[in-house]
């Protein structure tokens, strides 16, 4: 009877239901990525694996910046506009801003060749960027539109579309890329970079129809100003996020080589299930979070969610460590990557901490204090750079992992302290009324 009661309780929970539906695909994507890792490690050299993942980090980072925080504005304001026509005009306005800003920046970067200066700053180890240039620009554009499209599906609670999108992308991207890597036997970095994002771009075109259909072709200046005011601090936060989330890779590339990066990125790839689970929960949680008007109630729910997540992530971490040890012992993962076992526990713990931070950052959006996000981020950036300059030259991969862990720990403590202060202030104002 007790078990039945628990099943009935969680069966009716909207977060659990949506998580199961979305994670049925996201979990498959994550599992396939980990299961296919030995295949990619066989089809790519260590240097190629390190270079590809470092490029992917740069692409992901720039796509977050060039989204200009508009996906956050979309999440926050979508439910504010109740009328279908007004909401449709809002979606059209957001996408017009996205198109104008993105095309403007990429046009300047491309024709003035400013991207070469960026690459020279981010890479100490030499590689032929010229041959990858068009693929990198394609990847940035696809990543930006993938972000805003998926955000719309989740914000508008179109879970079935999220499932179909994820499944189709999984089958096509991995299927085509692995076949091409096996058959062509040329530059594996170029094959993965070019064809992964080309196929994903085609999938986005197919799934854009319901998004475009929901728009009303009317640009609203007031909505545009409100979206930019809300999103701009998030863009600044994304810029600071380059330092916090990619600083360890940057300094490791500078003081090491692509082989060092390959081991470090393997640890992150093996721990990818944690951010995948969190992203699924976060995207489901966000619309429900912004619908709640009582900040104190939101905090109670947030703490409860964090307890569940941490317990689940600890179990996942232990299983991951055991599985990787077995894969190395049976030779499924090459012995060249054996040192990953030393860095993997640190990376797993870092992934857990970095997953909790956004749950508290949401409150700064909730209270419309988004200017604090880049302010706190800047402080963390200074701490991150200092730790990396101290630890990476001395301890290499382990120094990079330790600096990332310590930065995210300080980040979490700082965000929690700020949020608790604002909630107490909010409760004081409520009682005063």
C-alpha positions in Angstrom: 0.0 0.0 0.0 2.8 2.4 0.9 4.5 1.7 -2.5 1.2 2.3 -4.3 0.8 5.6 -2.5 4.3 6.8 -3.6 3.6 5.7 -7.2 0.3 7.5 -7.2 1.9 10.6 -5.7 4.8 10.9 -8.2 2.6 9.8 -11.1 0.5 12.9 -10.6 3.6 15.2 -10.3 3.9 17.5 -13.3 7.7 17.7 -13.1 8.1 14.0 -12.8 5.7 13.3 -15.7 7.4 15.8 -18.0 10.9 14.7 -17.0 10.1 11.1 -17.9 8.7 12.1 -21.2 11.6 14.4 -22.2 14.4 12.4 -20.6 13.2 9.3 -22.4 14.8 11.0 -25.4 17.5 13.1 -23.6 18.6 10.1 -21.7 18.8 8.1 -24.9 20.9 10.9 -26.5 23.2 11.0 -23.4 23.5 7.2 -23.2 24.2 7.0 -27.0 26.9 9.7 -26.7 28.7 7.7 -23.9 28.2 4.3 -25.6 29.5 5.7 -28.9 32.6 7.3 -27.2 34.8 4.2 -27.8 33.8 4.3 -31.5 34.8 8.0 -31.8 38.0 7.3 -29.8 38.9 4.6 -32.3 38.0 6.7 -35.4 39.9 9.8 -34.1 43.4 10.3 -32.9 43.9 11.7 -29.4 45.0 15.1 -30.9 41.9 15.2 -33.1 39.6 14.3 -30.3 41.1 17.1 -28.2 40.9 19.7 -31.0 37.3 18.8 -31.9 36.1 19.1 -28.3 38.0 22.4 -27.8 36.4 23.8 -30.9 33.0 22.6 -29.8 33.5 24.4 -26.4 34.3 27.7 -28.3 31.3 27.2 -30.6 28.9 26.5 -27.7 30.2 29.5 -25.8 29.8 31.9 -28.7 26.3 30.6 -29.5 25.3 31.4 -25.9 26.7 34.9 -26.2 25.1 35.5 -29.7 21.8 34.4 -28.4 21.9 37.7 -26.5 19.9 36.2 -23.6 16.8 36.2 -25.8 15.9 32.6 -24.9 15.8 33.7 -21.2 13.5 36.7 -22.3 11.4 34.2 -24.2 11.0 31.9 -21.1 10.2 34.9 -18.8 7.8 36.9 -21.0 6.1 34.1 -23.0 3.5 33.6 -20.2 3.2 37.3 -19.5 1.4 37.8 -22.8 -1.9 36.0 -22.6 -3.5 37.0 -25.9 -2.5 34.8 -28.8 -1.9 37.7 -31.2 0.2 39.6 -28.6 2.2 36.5 -27.8 2.7 35.8 -31.5 4.0 39.4 -32.0 6.3 38.8 -29.1 7.8 35.6 -30.6 8.2 37.4 -34.0 9.9 40.4 -32.3 12.3 38.2 -30.4 13.3 36.3 -33.5 13.7 39.5 -35.6 16.1 40.9 -32.9 17.9 37.6 -32.9 18.3 37.6 -36.7 19.4 41.2 -36.9 22.0 41.0 -34.1 23.4 37.6 -35.1 23.7 38.4 -38.8 25.3 41.8 -38.0 28.0 40.4 -35.7 28.8 37.4 -38.0 29.0 39.7 -41.0 31.5 42.0 -39.3 33.5 39.0 -38.0 33.6 37.3 -41.3 34.4 40.1 -43.7 36.8 42.0 -41.4 38.4 38.6 -40.6 38.2 39.4 -36.9 37.6 35.7 -36.1 41.3 35.0 -37.0 42.3 37.3 -34.1 39.9 35.4 -31.7 41.4 32.1 -32.7 45.0 33.2 -32.3 44.1 34.3 -28.8 42.3 31.1 -27.9 44.9 28.7 -29.4 48.5 28.3 -28.6 48.9 25.0 -30.4 48.8 25.6 -34.2 46.2 24.1 -36.5 44.7 25.0 -39.9 41.8 27.2 -38.9 41.3 28.4 -42.5 40.0 24.9 -43.5 37.5 24.9 -40.5 36.3 28.5 -40.8 33.1 28.0 -42.7 32.2 24.9 -40.6 32.7 27.0 -37.4 30.4 29.8 -38.7 27.8 27.2 -39.7 28.0 25.5 -36.2 27.5 28.8 -34.4 24.4 29.7 -36.4 22.9 26.2 -36.0 23.7 26.3 -32.2 22.0 29.7 -31.7 18.8 28.6 -33.5 18.8 25.2 -31.8 18.9 27.0 -28.4 16.0 29.3 -29.1 13.8 26.7 -30.8 14.1 24.1 -28.0 13.5 26.9 -25.5 10.2 27.7 -27.3 9.1 24.0 -27.3 9.8 23.7 -23.6 8.4 27.1 -22.6 5.2 26.5 -24.6 5.1 23.0 -23.1 5.2 21.1 -26.5 7.0 18.1 -25.0 6.1 15.8 -27.9 8.1 18.0 -30.3 11.1 18.0 -27.9 11.0 14.2 -28.0 10.7 13.9 -31.8 13.4 16.6 -32.4 15.9 14.8 -30.0 15.3 11.4 -31.5 15.6 12.5 -35.1 18.8 14.4 -34.4 20.3 11.5 -32.5 19.7 9.0 -35.3 20.8 11.3 -38.2 23.8 13.0 -36.7 25.5 10.0 -35.1 24.5 7.7 -37.9 25.7 9.8 -40.8 28.9 11.1 -39.0 30.1 7.6 -37.9 29.5 6.2 -41.5 31.5 9.1 -43.0 34.3 8.8 -40.5 34.6 5.1 -41.3 34.4 5.5 -45.1 36.3 8.8 -45.8 39.3 8.4 -43.4 40.3 12.0 -43.9 40.2 14.9 -41.4 37.9 13.5 -38.7 37.6 16.9 -37.0 36.2 18.4 -40.2 33.8 15.5 -40.8 32.4 15.7 -37.3 32.2 19.5 -37.2 30.7 20.0 -40.7 28.3 17.2 -41.0 27.0 17.2 -37.4 25.8 20.8 -37.6 24.7 20.5 -41.3 22.4 17.7 -40.4 21.2 19.4 -37.2 20.5 22.5 -39.2 18.2 20.5 -41.6 16.4 19.1 -38.6 15.9 22.6 -37.2 14.4 23.7 -40.5 11.9 20.8 -40.4 10.8 21.5 -36.8 10.7 25.3 -37.2 7.2 25.1 -38.8 5.1 25.1 -35.5 7.3 27.9 -34.2 6.8 30.1 -37.3 3.1 29.3 -37.3 2.7 30.6 -33.8 4.2 34.0 -34.7 2.2 37.1 -35.7 4.1 39.1 -38.3 4.2 42.3 -36.3 7.3 43.9 -34.7 6.5 45.4 -31.3 9.0 48.0 -30.2 8.0 47.9 -26.5 8.3 44.2 -26.4 11.7 44.4 -28.1 13.0 46.9 -25.5 11.7 44.8 -22.7 13.3 41.6 -24.2 16.7 43.3 -24.7 16.7 44.8 -21.2 16.0 41.4 -19.7 18.3 39.5 -22.1 21.3 41.9 -22.2 22.6 41.1 -18.7 22.2 37.4 -19.5 24.5 38.0 -22.5 27.0 39.7 -20.3 26.7 36.7 -17.9 27.4 34.4 -20.9 30.5 36.3 -21.7 31.7 36.0 -18.1 30.7 32.3 -18.4 33.4 31.8 -21.0 36.0 32.4 -18.3 34.2 30.3 -15.6 33.2 27.3 -17.7 36.0 27.4 -20.3 38.9 29.0 -18.5 40.2 25.6 -17.4 40.2 24.3 -21.0 41.8 27.6 -22.3 44.7 27.4 -19.8 45.2 23.7 -20.3 45.5 24.3 -24.1 48.0 27.1 -23.4 50.1 25.1 -20.9 49.6 21.7 -22.4 48.6 20.2 -25.8 45.7 18.6 -27.6 46.5 15.2 -26.0 46.0 16.7 -22.5 42.8 18.2 -23.7 41.6 14.8 -25.1 41.9 13.2 -21.6 40.2 16.2 -19.9 37.4 16.2 -22.4 37.0 12.5 -22.1 36.3 13.0 -18.4 33.7 15.6 -19.3 32.1 13.4 -22.0 31.9 10.5 -19.5 30.2 12.7 -17.0 27.8 14.2 -19.6 24.8 12.4 -18.2 24.7 14.8 -15.2 24.3 18.0 -17.3 21.9 16.2 -19.6 19.7 15.1 -16.7 19.9 18.6 -15.2 19.2 20.4 -18.4 16.1 18.3 -18.9 14.9 19.0 -15.4 15.8 22.7 -15.6 14.0 23.3 -18.9 10.8 21.6 -17.4 11.3 23.5 -14.1 11.8 27.0 -15.6 8.2 27.7 -16.8 6.7 26.3 -13.6 9.2 28.4 -11.6 8.3 31.7 -13.2 4.5 30.9 -12.9 4.9 30.8 -9.0 4.2 34.2 -7.5 5.5 33.4 -4.0 9.3 33.5 -3.8 9.3 31.6 -0.4 7.3 28.8 -1.9 9.7 28.7 -4.8 12.7 28.4 -2.5 11.1 25.5 -0.6 10.5 23.7 -3.9 14.0 24.5 -5.1 15.7 23.1 -2.0 13.6 19.9 -2.3 14.6 19.6 -6.0 18.3 20.1 -5.2 18.2 17.3 -2.6 16.7 14.8 -5.1 19.1 15.9 -7.8 22.3 15.6 -5.7 21.3 12.1 -4.4 20.6 11.0 -8.0 23.8 12.6 -9.3 26.0 10.9 -6.6 24.6 7.5 -7.7 25.2 8.3 -11.4 28.8 9.4 -10.5 29.6 6.1 -8.7 28.2 4.0 -11.5 30.2 6.1 -14.1 33.5 5.6 -12.3 32.9 1.8 -12.0 31.8 1.6 -15.7 34.9 3.5 -16.9 37.2 1.3 -14.9 35.7 -1.8 -16.5 35.9 -0.2 -20.0 39.6 0.5 -19.5 40.3 -3.0 -18.0 38.7 -4.7 -21.0 40.4 -2.5 -23.5 37.2 -0.9 -24.9 38.7 2.5 -24.1 42.4 2.6 -25.0 45.0 2.5 -22.2 46.3 5.9 -23.6 43.3 7.4 -21.7 44.0 5.5 -18.4 44.9 8.8 -16.5 41.2 9.8 -16.9 40.4 7.8 -13.8 42.3 10.3 -11.6 40.5 13.4 -12.9 37.0 11.9 -13.5 35.8 12.1 -9.8 36.8 15.8 -9.6 35.0 16.5 -12.9 31.9 14.6 -11.7 31.7 16.7 -8.5 32.2 19.9 -10.6 29.3 18.9 -12.8 27.1 18.5 -9.8 28.0 21.9 -8.4 27.6 23.7 -11.8 24.2 22.1 -12.2 22.9 23.6 -8.9 24.1 27.2 -9.6 21.5 28.1 -12.3 18.7 27.1 -10.0 19.7 30.0 -7.8 20.5 32.3 -10.7 16.8 32.0 -11.7 15.8 34.1 -8.6 17.8 37.0 -10.0 15.7 36.8 -13.1 12.6 36.2 -11.0 13.2 39.5 -9.1 14.3 41.2 -12.3 17.8 41.8 -10.8 19.6 40.4 -13.8 22.3 43.0 -13.6 23.6 41.0 -10.6 24.2 37.9 -12.7 27.2 39.4 -14.8 28.4 41.2 -11.6 28.7 38.0 -9.7 30.0 36.3 -12.8 32.8 38.8 -13.1 33.9 38.2 -9.6 33.9 34.5 -10.2 35.8 35.1 -13.4 38.6 36.8 -11.5 38.7 33.9 -9.0 38.8 31.4 -11.9 41.6 33.1 -13.8 43.7 33.4 -10.6 43.2 29.7 -9.7 44.0 28.6 -13.2 47.2 30.7 -13.4 48.2 29.2 -10.1 47.2 25.5 -10.6 47.4 24.6 -14.3 51.1 25.4 -14.9 52.0 23.3 -11.9 49.6 20.4 -12.0 48.3 20.3 -15.6 45.0 18.4 -16.1 44.5 18.0 -12.3 45.2 21.7 -11.7 42.5 22.6 -14.4 40.0 20.2 -12.8 40.7 21.5 -9.2 40.4 25.2 -10.3 37.0 24.5 -12.0 35.8 22.7 -8.9 36.8 25.5 -6.5 35.4 28.2 -8.7 32.0 26.5 -8.9 31.9 25.9 -5.2 32.5 29.6 -4.4 30.0 30.5 -7.2 27.3 28.4 -5.6 27.9 29.8 -2.1 27.8 33.4 -3.4 24.6 32.9 -5.4 22.8 31.2 -2.5 23.7 34.0 -0.1 22.4 36.7 -2.5 19.2 34.8 -3.2 18.4 34.2 0.5 19.0 37.9 1.2 16.5 38.9 -1.5 13.9 36.4 -0.4 14.0 37.7 3.2 13.7 41.3 1.9 10.7 40.1 -0.3 9.0 38.5 2.7 9.5 41.6 4.8 7.8 43.7 2.1 4.9 41.2 2.0 4.4 41.3 5.8 4.7 45.1 5.8 1.7 45.3 3.4 
